[in-house]
Amino acid sequence: MSVIDVLLLCAVLIVALWWIAFPGRARDALRLAPLALLVLAALQITLEGFYWQFFPVYVLIGVFDLLSIFSRGAPAGVLATSGRIGLLVLMLAAVGPFLLMLPAPALPRPSGPYAVGTEIFRWVDAAREETATPDPADKRNVVVQAWYPAAPGARGRHSIYMDGLDQLPDMISLLPGFLLRSYYRIDTHAVERAPVAQDRPQWPVVLFSPGYGAPRAFYTSLLADLASRGYVVLALDHPYESAVTQLADGRVVADAQLYPGEAEGQAWMVRQLDIRVADEQFALDQLVRPGAFGGLSGHLDPQHIAAIGHSFGGATAVAIMARDPRVKGAANVDGALYGPVIQASLPHPFLLIQSDSAEGDHGEEAFVSAHKRIFRNLAAEGWHYEIARANHFSFTDAELFFALPARLALPLVLGGERGAIETHRLTADLLDAFLAEPLGRPPASIEATAAKYKGLASHATK
């Protein structure tokens, strides 16, 4: 919250408390307060824009205006008591939204040695029809946001947190869209189109695919952290499956492909997985196309590529390594597997990071047996870690959208007492250690990295 946000909220609460405690003197001492609050509210809206959290505050200011105009004396008896209770209820209503969600969440700063730059690329794959729309002329859009090590002292505007903030659909994953409309104020800790760091001529590349229906934005904390450690992370949105995506022609589209249910679910997910893999392969094709990555062109190493993803994105990472020889390692973060990839013999190192099986459904036989088969057929090294007290959503930014009181209450509903910030740091450390070898860096001991954390269980992979 900005200074003027805090000032307005505190001023309204002080006036309300004074009116409740000193109803007689309040009308004389605070005659000008409603006018001052109106001016302050107008200034706040002008400078900061409208936030839904402030709606009860504006209502309370209106009540003060009415009281200052129509009240002629201090009420007594039941009327006085009722008025005080009413003001108290309005005070609680004014504070309540800020105990639930803040206008602009604070994301943790990246932990690596590099500043972070970012740029979004929106391409059209003319060779593929867009099957999610009825128009046979529609071609598949591929949307990639690159997060990369930036030159020291890079300055400029921070990147916008999410595509289409002024055109959000009614729902973004499980959250009402209007709750996120002020997220343009989030500091992503990444400078738009910053010069790339010159420590090395080319940087290793990490493909990232989000969970089913989730926009890439929900992983900003993790992606920026990996970039600060010296990777170029290419995070994809998958149009018409992601909750919101801005296409190459500027249109903002929502998810249009509704999951059909358990009866057809496996076949559906396999088809979606094929679409995702084709999206990632198209993005990889751009690595060698001159100028495709703007100022990053020529700085991305096509010989050192790995794939990671969360949830359905984890399945995507496994699938692309199984199908594309350019990918030299894959990490699945808490994702179930689908289709033929379960039978594949993966040629390169593989890492599975799993949330606490007691906090979700990963104790199910399908999840366990699929990964046992993956490790059994693995032609390289493999690791499997389970993070105690982390739930499936702990790997995303979603928990950080909530204010601290609500955040402390979330584990009562979802589990995951470890929290998103600690889970992100642990996950980034494991990924950093895992990616070193396939991406041509000095070998790092993933076992030594894991040993630094309590509640991180290592499972046998053979």
DOKOL-365601 format. One record per residue (C-alpha): chain; residue in three letters; x, y, z. Coordinates in nm, 4 decimals. Layout:
A	ALA	X	Y	Z $
...
! end
This chain:
A	MET	0.0000	0.0000	0.0000 $
A	SER	0.1177	0.3534	-0.0773 $
A	VAL	0.1549	0.6323	0.1786 $
A	ILE	-0.1704	0.7968	0.0700 $
A	ASP	-0.3532	0.4611	0.0908 $
A	VAL	-0.2421	0.4147	0.4506 $
A	LEU	-0.3125	0.7795	0.5345 $
A	LEU	-0.6694	0.7610	0.4041 $
A	LEU	-0.7484	0.4366	0.5820 $
A	CYS	-0.6040	0.5555	0.9138 $
A	ALA	-0.7800	0.8947	0.8909 $
A	VAL	-1.1182	0.7308	0.8315 $
A	LEU	-1.0704	0.4939	1.1260 $
A	ILE	-0.9625	0.7772	1.3570 $
A	VAL	-1.2677	0.9857	1.2654 $
A	ALA	-1.4965	0.6864	1.3206 $
A	LEU	-1.3432	0.6096	1.6603 $
A	TRP	-1.3758	0.9719	1.7674 $
A	TRP	-1.7391	0.9801	1.6597 $
A	ILE	-1.8119	0.6606	1.8536 $
A	ALA	-1.6253	0.7654	2.1699 $
A	PHE	-1.7355	1.1303	2.1851 $
A	PRO	-2.0687	1.1588	2.0009 $
A	GLY	-2.1480	1.5025	2.1425 $
A	ARG	-1.8148	1.6703	2.0881 $
A	ALA	-1.7559	1.4897	1.7581 $
A	ARG	-2.0166	1.6918	1.5769 $
A	ASP	-1.8511	2.0163	1.6756 $
A	ALA	-1.4867	1.9095	1.6551 $
A	LEU	-1.5184	1.7118	1.3324 $
A	ARG	-1.7452	1.9271	1.1197 $
A	LEU	-1.4695	1.9731	0.8623 $
A	ALA	-1.3393	1.6148	0.8801 $
A	PRO	-1.5800	1.4693	0.6187 $
A	LEU	-1.4802	1.7386	0.3697 $
A	ALA	-1.1125	1.6726	0.4363 $
A	LEU	-1.1692	1.2988	0.3919 $
A	LEU	-1.3512	1.3603	0.0637 $
A	VAL	-1.0557	1.5611	-0.0647 $
A	LEU	-0.8118	1.2926	0.0519 $
A	ALA	-1.0214	1.0171	-0.1119 $
A	ALA	-1.0361	1.2106	-0.4397 $
A	LEU	-0.6588	1.2551	-0.4291 $
A	GLN	-0.6086	0.8862	-0.3550 $
A	ILE	-0.8288	0.7759	-0.6462 $
A	THR	-0.6553	1.0226	-0.8794 $
A	LEU	-0.3058	0.9090	-0.7865 $
A	GLU	-0.3588	0.5393	-0.7234 $
A	GLY	-0.6777	0.4456	-0.9081 $
A	PHE	-0.9794	0.2626	-0.7708 $
A	TYR	-0.9180	-0.0493	-0.5607 $
A	TRP	-1.2105	-0.2667	-0.4577 $
A	GLN	-1.0632	-0.2841	-0.1066 $
A	PHE	-1.1433	0.0865	-0.0557 $
A	PHE	-1.5140	0.0658	-0.1399 $
A	PRO	-1.6224	0.0270	0.2286 $
A	VAL	-1.3909	0.3183	0.3152 $
A	TYR	-1.5694	0.5411	0.0641 $
A	VAL	-1.9059	0.4316	0.2051 $
A	LEU	-1.7911	0.5280	0.5551 $
A	ILE	-1.6811	0.8707	0.4304 $
A	GLY	-2.0301	0.9144	0.2832 $
A	VAL	-2.1815	0.8303	0.6210 $
A	PHE	-1.9636	1.0958	0.7870 $
A	ASP	-2.0853	1.3487	0.5308 $
A	LEU	-2.4473	1.2666	0.6060 $
A	LEU	-2.3869	1.2849	0.9805 $
A	SER	-2.2167	1.6221	0.9537 $
A	ILE	-2.5023	1.7623	0.7411 $
A	PHE	-2.8130	1.6220	0.9080 $
A	SER	-2.7138	1.5645	1.2690 $
A	ARG	-2.8195	1.8537	1.4920 $
A	GLY	-2.7269	1.7186	1.8326 $
A	ALA	-2.5938	1.4215	2.0189 $
A	PRO	-2.8443	1.1320	2.0118 $
A	ALA	-2.9327	0.9568	2.3352 $
A	GLY	-3.0485	0.6159	2.4493 $
A	VAL	-3.1166	0.3428	2.1982 $
A	LEU	-3.0507	0.5737	1.9028 $
A	ALA	-2.7037	0.6578	2.0302 $
A	THR	-2.6205	0.2922	2.0937 $
A	SER	-2.7499	0.1883	1.7532 $
A	GLY	-2.5451	0.4613	1.5858 $
A	ARG	-2.2268	0.3536	1.7599 $
A	ILE	-2.2833	-0.0109	1.6703 $
A	GLY	-2.3503	0.0892	1.3100 $
A	LEU	-2.0277	0.2886	1.2896 $
A	LEU	-1.8371	0.0027	1.4484 $
A	VAL	-1.9744	-0.2383	1.1868 $
A	LEU	-1.8730	0.0021	0.9099 $
A	MET	-1.5244	0.0294	1.0608 $
A	LEU	-1.4868	-0.3479	1.0559 $
A	ALA	-1.6129	-0.3527	0.6966 $
A	ALA	-1.3545	-0.0879	0.6039 $
A	VAL	-1.0696	-0.2870	0.7575 $
A	GLY	-1.1861	-0.6328	0.6491 $
A	PRO	-1.0747	-0.6281	0.2824 $
A	PHE	-0.7217	-0.5307	0.3858 $
A	LEU	-0.7080	-0.8331	0.6161 $
A	LEU	-0.7964	-1.0498	0.3165 $
A	MET	-0.6038	-0.9123	0.0178 $
A	LEU	-0.3800	-0.6102	-0.0385 $
A	PRO	-0.4156	-0.3965	-0.3540 $
A	ALA	-0.0678	-0.4954	-0.4722 $
A	PRO	0.1029	-0.7990	-0.3139 $
A	ALA	0.4745	-0.7815	-0.2362 $
A	LEU	0.6782	-1.0502	-0.4109 $
A	PRO	1.0085	-1.1663	-0.2566 $
A	ARG	1.3223	-1.0261	-0.4139 $
A	PRO	1.5216	-1.2683	-0.6306 $
A	SER	1.8043	-1.4298	-0.4366 $
A	GLY	2.0675	-1.4704	-0.7093 $
A	PRO	2.3639	-1.2438	-0.7917 $
A	TYR	2.2152	-1.0985	-1.1129 $
A	ALA	1.9649	-0.8244	-1.1765 $
A	VAL	1.6685	-0.9516	-1.3778 $
A	GLY	1.5422	-0.8410	-1.7165 $
A	THR	1.2318	-0.9581	-1.8963 $
A	GLU	1.0643	-0.9335	-2.2360 $
A	ILE	0.7458	-1.0842	-2.3813 $
A	PHE	0.7316	-1.2377	-2.7287 $
A	ARG	0.4050	-1.3155	-2.9063 $
A	TRP	0.4360	-1.5268	-3.2185 $
A	VAL	0.2012	-1.6985	-3.4600 $
A	ASP	0.2789	-2.0523	-3.5725 $
A	ALA	0.1465	-2.0409	-3.9288 $
A	ALA	0.1885	-2.4175	-3.9637 $
A	ARG	-0.0681	-2.5024	-3.6939 $
A	GLU	-0.4410	-2.4436	-3.6878 $
A	GLU	-0.5930	-2.3138	-3.3647 $
A	THR	-0.8243	-2.5998	-3.2686 $
A	ALA	-0.9837	-2.4134	-2.9775 $
A	THR	-1.1738	-2.1710	-3.2027 $
A	PRO	-1.4329	-2.2406	-3.4747 $
A	ASP	-1.2524	-2.0293	-3.7366 $
A	PRO	-1.0387	-2.2585	-3.9570 $
A	ALA	-0.8249	-1.9576	-4.0521 $
A	ASP	-0.7069	-1.9077	-3.6936 $
A	LYS	-0.3449	-2.0059	-3.6391 $
A	ARG	-0.1836	-2.1084	-3.3159 $
A	ASN	-0.0342	-1.8288	-3.1051 $
A	VAL	0.2732	-1.9002	-2.8932 $
A	VAL	0.3337	-1.6574	-2.6064 $
A	VAL	0.6686	-1.6579	-2.4250 $
A	GLN	0.8017	-1.4332	-2.1506 $
A	ALA	1.1791	-1.4426	-2.1194 $
A	TRP	1.3321	-1.3838	-1.7749 $
A	TYR	1.7074	-1.3384	-1.7937 $
A	PRO	2.0221	-1.2145	-1.6149 $
A	ALA	2.0458	-0.8407	-1.6749 $
A	ALA	2.3446	-0.6102	-1.6799 $
A	PRO	2.4371	-0.4595	-1.3410 $
A	GLY	2.2519	-0.1404	-1.2582 $
A	ALA	1.9781	-0.1995	-1.5164 $
A	ARG	1.7132	0.0704	-1.4813 $
A	GLY	1.3682	0.1102	-1.6256 $
A	ARG	1.0025	0.0208	-1.5785 $
A	HIS	0.9282	-0.3042	-1.4016 $
A	SER	0.7366	-0.5562	-1.6081 $
A	ILE	0.3585	-0.5786	-1.5717 $
A	TYR	0.2606	-0.8758	-1.3596 $
A	MET	-0.0110	-1.0206	-1.5836 $
A	ASP	-0.1432	-0.9892	-1.9366 $
A	GLY	-0.4746	-0.8125	-1.9922 $
A	LEU	-0.5206	-0.6532	-1.6497 $
A	ASP	-0.7733	-0.4099	-1.7973 $
A	GLN	-0.9670	-0.6910	-1.9686 $
A	LEU	-0.9610	-0.9750	-1.7182 $
A	PRO	-1.2274	-1.2460	-1.7433 $
A	ASP	-1.4663	-1.3126	-1.4560 $
A	MET	-1.2453	-1.5864	-1.3134 $
A	ILE	-0.8667	-1.6303	-1.3139 $
A	SER	-0.8091	-1.9904	-1.2103 $
A	LEU	-0.9973	-2.0015	-0.8777 $
A	LEU	-0.9972	-1.6245	-0.8138 $
A	PRO	-1.2536	-1.3635	-0.9293 $
A	GLY	-1.0865	-1.1486	-1.1932 $
A	PHE	-1.1798	-0.8146	-1.0337 $
A	LEU	-0.9601	-0.8988	-0.7343 $
A	LEU	-0.6495	-0.8757	-0.9538 $
A	ARG	-0.7143	-0.5587	-1.1530 $
A	SER	-0.4753	-0.3468	-0.9444 $
A	TYR	-0.1873	-0.5897	-0.9946 $
A	TYR	-0.0177	-0.3561	-1.2416 $
A	ARG	0.1389	-0.2057	-0.9278 $
A	ILE	0.3161	-0.5281	-0.8291 $
A	ASP	0.6942	-0.4989	-0.8365 $
A	THR	0.8101	-0.8030	-1.0324 $
A	HIS	1.1762	-0.7154	-0.9609 $
A	ALA	1.2420	-0.7362	-1.3363 $
A	VAL	1.3193	-0.4496	-1.5729 $
A	GLU	1.1516	-0.4530	-1.9127 $
A	ARG	1.3981	-0.5062	-2.1993 $
A	ALA	1.7025	-0.4528	-1.9806 $
A	PRO	2.0431	-0.5168	-2.1430 $
A	VAL	2.1497	-0.8777	-2.0947 $
A	ALA	2.4418	-0.9457	-1.8594 $
A	GLN	2.7749	-0.9870	-2.0395 $
A	ASP	2.9401	-1.2342	-1.7990 $
A	ARG	2.9182	-1.5046	-2.0659 $
A	PRO	2.8464	-1.4933	-2.4392 $
A	GLN	2.5463	-1.7275	-2.4134 $
A	TRP	2.3190	-1.8277	-2.1268 $
A	PRO	2.1613	-2.1693	-2.0633 $
A	VAL	1.7911	-2.1903	-2.1453 $
A	VAL	1.5110	-2.3244	-1.9247 $
A	LEU	1.1640	-2.3822	-2.0677 $
A	PHE	0.8853	-2.3349	-1.8144 $
A	SER	0.5236	-2.4464	-1.8494 $
A	PRO	0.2568	-2.3529	-1.5892 $
A	GLY	-0.0150	-2.5639	-1.4339 $
A	TYR	-0.3384	-2.6443	-1.6157 $
A	GLY	-0.5356	-2.3225	-1.6668 $
A	ALA	-0.2843	-2.1111	-1.4747 $
A	PRO	-0.1249	-1.8049	-1.6380 $
A	ARG	0.2540	-1.7873	-1.6386 $
A	ALA	0.2248	-1.4778	-1.4166 $
A	PHE	0.1365	-1.6935	-1.1162 $
A	TYR	0.4974	-1.8187	-1.1101 $
A	THR	0.6712	-1.4804	-1.1275 $
A	SER	0.8553	-1.5202	-0.7961 $
A	LEU	1.0110	-1.8527	-0.8945 $
A	LEU	1.0920	-1.7482	-1.2530 $
A	ALA	1.2583	-1.4210	-1.1539 $
A	ASP	1.4603	-1.6034	-0.8889 $
A	LEU	1.5905	-1.8583	-1.1402 $
A	ALA	1.6827	-1.5803	-1.3833 $
A	SER	1.8772	-1.4038	-1.1086 $
A	ARG	2.0870	-1.7201	-1.0728 $
A	GLY	2.2030	-1.7115	-1.4352 $
A	TYR	1.9380	-1.8796	-1.6515 $
A	VAL	1.7257	-1.7535	-1.9358 $
A	VAL	1.3819	-1.8831	-1.8424 $
A	LEU	1.1287	-1.8981	-2.1263 $
A	ALA	0.7879	-1.9119	-1.9586 $
A	LEU	0.4952	-1.9998	-2.1830 $
A	ASP	0.1273	-1.9209	-2.1752 $
A	HIS	-0.0845	-2.1758	-2.3599 $
A	PRO	-0.3687	-1.9801	-2.5257 $
A	TYR	-0.7289	-2.0908	-2.4685 $
A	GLU	-0.6139	-2.3159	-2.1870 $
A	SER	-0.4555	-2.0445	-1.9722 $
A	ALA	-0.7038	-1.8353	-1.7735 $
A	VAL	-0.5911	-1.5228	-1.9609 $
A	THR	-0.3556	-1.4699	-2.2552 $
A	GLN	-0.2810	-1.1720	-2.4775 $
A	LEU	-0.2339	-1.2826	-2.8381 $
A	ALA	-0.0029	-1.1408	-3.1021 $
A	ASP	-0.2801	-0.9195	-3.2434 $
A	GLY	-0.3472	-0.7652	-2.9003 $
A	ARG	-0.6643	-0.9579	-2.8186 $
A	VAL	-0.7002	-1.0891	-2.4646 $
A	VAL	-0.8569	-1.4362	-2.4529 $
A	ALA	-0.9679	-1.6525	-2.1628 $
A	ASP	-0.9729	-2.0281	-2.1231 $
A	ALA	-1.2075	-2.1783	-2.3795 $
A	GLN	-1.1314	-2.5479	-2.3440 $
A	LEU	-1.3317	-2.6844	-2.0568 $
A	TYR	-1.2140	-3.0050	-1.8943 $
A	PRO	-1.4677	-3.2728	-1.9925 $
A	GLY	-1.4627	-3.4680	-1.6668 $
A	GLU	-1.3104	-3.7920	-1.5478 $
A	ALA	-1.4711	-4.0128	-1.8127 $
A	GLU	-1.2777	-3.8461	-2.0961 $
A	GLY	-1.0151	-3.6770	-1.8827 $
A	GLN	-0.7127	-3.8889	-1.9722 $
A	ALA	-0.7622	-3.8613	-2.3486 $
A	TRP	-0.8322	-3.4889	-2.3136 $
A	MET	-0.5149	-3.4260	-2.1147 $
A	VAL	-0.3047	-3.6244	-2.3612 $
A	ARG	-0.4336	-3.4055	-2.6450 $
A	GLN	-0.3623	-3.0915	-2.4445 $
A	LEU	-0.0165	-3.2234	-2.3641 $
A	ASP	0.0543	-3.2639	-2.7363 $
A	ILE	-0.0491	-2.9004	-2.7937 $
A	ARG	0.1757	-2.7807	-2.5123 $
A	VAL	0.4759	-2.9748	-2.6405 $
A	ALA	0.4225	-2.8285	-2.9891 $
A	ASP	0.4120	-2.4797	-2.8335 $
A	GLU	0.7447	-2.5409	-2.6594 $
A	GLN	0.9045	-2.6866	-2.9707 $
A	PHE	0.8004	-2.3809	-3.1694 $
A	ALA	0.9593	-2.1605	-2.9015 $
A	LEU	1.2803	-2.3643	-2.9246 $
A	ASP	1.2803	-2.3226	-3.3016 $
A	GLN	1.3029	-1.9466	-3.2491 $
A	LEU	1.6376	-1.9830	-3.0686 $
A	VAL	1.8154	-2.0110	-3.4012 $
A	ARG	1.5967	-1.7684	-3.5943 $
A	PRO	1.7865	-1.4369	-3.6302 $
A	GLY	1.6316	-1.1567	-3.4264 $
A	ALA	1.3414	-1.3644	-3.2939 $
A	PHE	1.4332	-1.2850	-2.9334 $
A	GLY	1.5084	-0.9156	-2.9803 $
A	GLY	1.8021	-0.8038	-2.7689 $
A	LEU	1.8404	-1.1574	-2.6344 $
A	SER	1.9067	-1.3000	-2.9800 $
A	GLY	2.2480	-1.4595	-2.9951 $
A	HIS	2.2724	-1.4731	-2.6142 $
A	LEU	2.0716	-1.7954	-2.5705 $
A	ASP	2.2620	-2.1232	-2.5799 $
A	PRO	2.0775	-2.3744	-2.8031 $
A	GLN	2.3094	-2.6532	-2.6865 $
A	HIS	2.2103	-2.6282	-2.3207 $
A	ILE	1.8337	-2.6478	-2.2759 $
A	ALA	1.6276	-2.7945	-1.9917 $
A	ALA	1.2535	-2.8036	-1.9240 $
A	ILE	1.0672	-2.7566	-1.5981 $
A	GLY	0.7036	-2.7083	-1.5089 $
A	HIS	0.4476	-2.7191	-1.2316 $
A	SER	0.1489	-2.9542	-1.2204 $
A	PHE	0.0409	-3.0131	-1.5827 $
A	GLY	0.3480	-2.8116	-1.6766 $
A	GLY	0.5577	-3.0782	-1.5038 $
A	ALA	0.4042	-3.3399	-1.7314 $
A	THR	0.4858	-3.1083	-2.0232 $
A	ALA	0.8516	-3.0950	-1.9171 $
A	VAL	0.8723	-3.4747	-1.9076 $
A	ALA	0.6996	-3.5061	-2.2457 $
A	ILE	0.9215	-3.2613	-2.4301 $
A	MET	1.2390	-3.4218	-2.3002 $
A	ALA	1.1070	-3.7586	-2.4162 $
A	ARG	1.0298	-3.6226	-2.7650 $
A	ASP	1.2871	-3.3507	-2.8370 $
A	PRO	1.6620	-3.4251	-2.8290 $
A	ARG	1.7397	-3.0563	-2.7772 $
A	VAL	1.6189	-3.0819	-2.4154 $
A	LYS	1.8953	-3.2147	-2.1897 $
A	GLY	1.7115	-3.2375	-1.8569 $
A	ALA	1.3618	-3.2118	-1.7091 $
A	ALA	1.2148	-3.1286	-1.3705 $
A	ASN	0.8551	-3.2070	-1.2786 $
A	VAL	0.7237	-2.9937	-0.9928 $
A	ASP	0.4235	-3.1726	-0.8431 $
A	GLY	0.2679	-3.2888	-1.1684 $
A	ALA	0.0755	-3.6039	-1.2575 $
A	LEU	0.1733	-3.7770	-1.5819 $
A	TYR	-0.0409	-3.8656	-1.8815 $
A	GLY	-0.0315	-4.0890	-2.1859 $
A	PRO	0.2605	-4.2562	-2.3638 $
A	VAL	0.5272	-4.0541	-2.1840 $
A	ILE	0.4832	-4.2805	-1.8809 $
A	GLN	0.6284	-4.5643	-2.0883 $
A	ALA	0.9162	-4.3572	-2.2263 $
A	SER	1.2813	-4.4171	-2.1563 $
A	LEU	1.4021	-4.0689	-2.0663 $
A	PRO	1.7565	-4.0101	-2.1941 $
A	HIS	1.8658	-3.7284	-1.9609 $
A	PRO	1.8597	-3.6374	-1.5891 $
A	PHE	1.5185	-3.6077	-1.4269 $
A	LEU	1.4054	-3.4416	-1.1033 $
A	LEU	1.0683	-3.4841	-0.9332 $
A	ILE	0.9774	-3.2304	-0.6633 $
A	GLN	0.6592	-3.3267	-0.4838 $
A	SER	0.4402	-3.1493	-0.2308 $
A	ASP	0.3525	-3.3223	0.0938 $
A	SER	0.1507	-3.6335	0.0057 $
A	ALA	-0.0546	-3.5739	0.3215 $
A	GLU	-0.1595	-3.2307	0.1870 $
A	GLY	-0.2950	-3.3488	-0.1493 $
A	ASP	-0.3701	-3.6477	-0.3666 $
A	HIS	-0.0157	-3.7499	-0.4537 $
A	GLY	-0.0440	-4.0612	-0.2478 $
A	GLU	-0.2737	-4.1965	-0.5172 $
A	GLU	-0.1509	-4.5052	-0.6951 $
A	ALA	-0.1614	-4.3438	-1.0401 $
A	PHE	0.0836	-4.0704	-0.9411 $
A	VAL	0.3164	-4.3055	-0.7572 $
A	SER	0.3176	-4.5867	-1.0119 $
A	ALA	0.3665	-4.3520	-1.3094 $
A	HIS	0.6769	-4.1975	-1.1577 $
A	LYS	0.8138	-4.5315	-1.0444 $
A	ARG	0.7962	-4.6396	-1.4068 $
A	ILE	0.9650	-4.3185	-1.5206 $
A	PHE	1.2542	-4.3719	-1.2796 $
A	ARG	1.2774	-4.7406	-1.3670 $
A	ASN	1.3168	-4.6583	-1.7375 $
A	LEU	1.5408	-4.3563	-1.6825 $
A	ALA	1.8692	-4.3782	-1.8745 $
A	ALA	2.0375	-4.1098	-1.6600 $
A	GLU	2.0425	-3.9892	-1.3006 $
A	GLY	1.7177	-3.9177	-1.1194 $
A	TRP	1.6072	-3.7580	-0.7925 $
A	HIS	1.2766	-3.7484	-0.6078 $
A	TYR	1.2115	-3.5100	-0.3183 $
A	GLU	0.8982	-3.4535	-0.1143 $
A	ILE	0.8558	-3.1197	0.0656 $
A	ALA	0.6859	-3.1592	0.4014 $
A	ARG	0.4075	-2.9091	0.4842 $
A	ALA	0.3866	-2.7805	0.1253 $
A	ASN	0.0658	-2.8096	-0.0765 $
A	HIS	0.0115	-2.8104	-0.4521 $
A	PHE	-0.0347	-2.4317	-0.4669 $
A	SER	0.2733	-2.3518	-0.2563 $
A	PHE	0.4848	-2.3433	-0.5738 $
A	THR	0.2809	-2.0531	-0.7166 $
A	ASP	0.2424	-1.6886	-0.6143 $
A	ALA	-0.1219	-1.7462	-0.5166 $
A	GLU	-0.0626	-1.7476	-0.1402 $
A	LEU	0.1214	-1.4145	-0.1684 $
A	PHE	-0.1940	-1.2483	-0.3048 $
A	PHE	-0.3421	-1.2631	0.0436 $
A	ALA	-0.2734	-1.0310	0.3356 $
A	LEU	-0.0876	-1.1778	0.6317 $
A	PRO	-0.3958	-1.2602	0.8472 $
A	ALA	-0.5612	-1.4456	0.5589 $
A	ARG	-0.2303	-1.6090	0.4666 $
A	LEU	-0.1972	-1.7475	0.8178 $
A	ALA	-0.5485	-1.8900	0.7928 $
A	LEU	-0.5057	-2.0520	0.4497 $
A	PRO	-0.3328	-2.3673	0.5821 $
A	LEU	-0.6461	-2.4424	0.7836 $
A	VAL	-0.8254	-2.4852	0.4504 $
A	LEU	-0.5556	-2.5959	0.2062 $
A	GLY	-0.2762	-2.7232	0.4265 $
A	GLY	0.0779	-2.6163	0.3438 $
A	GLU	0.2035	-2.4520	0.6625 $
A	ARG	0.5528	-2.4207	0.5149 $
A	GLY	0.4317	-2.1248	0.3069 $
A	ALA	0.5023	-2.0048	-0.0450 $
A	ILE	0.8154	-1.7989	0.0265 $
A	GLU	1.0059	-2.0848	0.1892 $
A	THR	0.8741	-2.3335	-0.0673 $
A	HIS	0.9883	-2.1086	-0.3543 $
A	ARG	1.3367	-2.0712	-0.2066 $
A	LEU	1.3730	-2.4446	-0.1490 $
A	THR	1.2430	-2.5260	-0.4972 $
A	ALA	1.4731	-2.2718	-0.6628 $
A	ASP	1.7722	-2.4144	-0.4739 $
A	LEU	1.6902	-2.7704	-0.5814 $
A	LEU	1.6323	-2.6652	-0.9419 $
A	ASP	1.9552	-2.4634	-0.9479 $
A	ALA	2.1555	-2.7626	-0.8240 $
A	PHE	1.9793	-2.9986	-1.0647 $
A	LEU	2.0165	-2.7766	-1.3723 $
A	ALA	2.3899	-2.7218	-1.3340 $
A	GLU	2.5059	-3.0406	-1.5061 $
A	PRO	2.2609	-3.0660	-1.7998 $
A	LEU	2.3103	-2.6975	-1.8688 $
A	GLY	2.6896	-2.7177	-1.8816 $
A	ARG	2.7765	-2.5591	-1.5481 $
A	PRO	3.0112	-2.6843	-1.2770 $
A	PRO	2.8448	-2.9859	-1.1133 $
A	ALA	2.6472	-2.9071	-0.8003 $
A	SER	2.5497	-3.1611	-0.5367 $
A	ILE	2.1742	-3.1762	-0.5232 $
A	GLU	2.2013	-3.4014	-0.2184 $
A	ALA	2.4059	-3.1391	-0.0321 $
A	THR	2.1534	-2.8727	-0.1281 $
A	ALA	1.8651	-3.0855	-0.0038 $
A	ALA	2.0447	-3.1533	0.3239 $
A	LYS	2.0200	-2.7828	0.4146 $
A	TYR	1.6442	-2.8065	0.4570 $
A	LYS	1.4390	-2.9723	0.7262 $
A	GLY	1.1343	-3.1653	0.6213 $
A	LEU	1.2667	-3.2510	0.2768 $
A	ALA	1.2402	-3.6254	0.2204 $
A	SER	1.4463	-3.8030	-0.0425 $
A	HIS	1.2739	-4.1023	-0.2062 $
A	ALA	1.4436	-4.3918	-0.3767 $
A	THR	1.4352	-4.3733	-0.7568 $
A	LYS	1.5454	-4.7276	-0.8423 $
! end
